[in-house]
Amino acid sequence: MASPMHQFEIHPVLTLPTVNVPGLGAIDLSINNSILSMMIAASIIVLFFALVTARAAVVPGRLQVIGEGIFGYIDDLATGIIGHEGRTFFPFVFTIFLFILVMNFLGLFLVFTATSQLAVTATLAVMTILLVLVVGFARNGANMYKLFVPAGVPWYMLILVTPIEFISFLLRPVTLALRLFGNMLGGHVALKVFAGFVVSLCALGATGGIATLGYAGALLSLGGVVALTSLEFLVAFLQAFVFAVLACVYLNDVVNLGHHH
């Protein structure tokens, strides 16, 4: 029986030549299953909204209702957390939410789960924190230090609080990456293990005798697979939602630095 970790292995899909980039060295442009999964996810998003806009009408159809619903949901999320300036960052939050959501859902079918790769989740987390830093310094300049100096804290407590706030800020990309990676990896491993139980117990039951009780165990394991699959759909949405919420929270910290929203 295949290892539960076998599903996360990277395999080449299309071999392309290596390109030498000055300062970066040799870069392999080959497409693997992880890249293919991300390309499919991006294509689905673009195709969906192309269909929505192409069939836009005063009386919306089903696709338009779904598209406008997602649009309004993320718009409310961004403006609700960041404030009236939330729409400035709406494109980023909207894109990253949909990208993660579609990749998570694709992983529940036959396509490789890109978000089960730490390199992918870490890249998304670093992009988010870099945006936060760029916006923070562009808007606040030298006053960026206030992010690590909470208002109303006595001066003698700042010796302890400031390093904690600074370390907490540095850990933000780590927690963003590990949360998404860990949840998607763990859920798929659990599904693989329970599915393996179904096959193994059915094979055991086929031997006859007292071993036929294995069919009962296989039935219970199959129920576990169904329950875990349902849970994984919820987790797939929640992880995309949590990532988008935290991105808004971190942006709010620097956009509204120095005053409460």
Secondary structure, DSSP 8 states (H G I E B T S, - for coil): ---TTGGG---EEE---EEEETTTEEEE--EEHHHHHHHHHHHHHHHHHHHHHHT--SS--HHHHHHHHHHHHHHHHHHHHH-GGGGGSHHHHHHHHHHHHHHHHHTTTTS--GGGSHHHHHHHHHHHHHHHHHHHHHHHGGGGGGGGS-TT--HHHHHHHHHHHHHHHHTHHHHHHHHHHHHHHHHHHHHHHHHHHHHHHHHHHTT-GGGGGHHHHHHHHHHHHHHHHHHHHHHHHHHHHHHHHHHHHHHHHHHTTTS--
